[in-house]
Amino acid sequence: MSHTSKKETKISRRGILPLLGSLALLPYLGFSKDTDTKETTSTDEEFKTLLKSDGTTVKVKVTALKKSKVLKKNVSNKSLLSWLGRKL
């Protein structure tokens, strides 16, 4: 009487393919590090994009804008272009 147990059987290629397929799906399950908590605590400030006199843009905190004073409120297009140093 020879009894073959399942422990002695070798794993075939057909048995390895589902294992490899399931391992390929592991990155999509969401075991990654939670990045939302660290980023939201450091970037609680809101920024607004403004234009400098040389034509480049700058990100400025909204709280700094609220504390600033307005020098000239309604600027015409002609005076804005002259402030930028461009000709019409």
Buried (B, 14 or more C-beta within 10 A) or exposed (E): EEEEEEEEEEEEEEEEEEEEEEEEEEEEEEEEEEEEEEEEEEEEEEEEEEEEEEEEEEEEEEEEEEEEEEEEEEEEEEEEEEEEEEEE
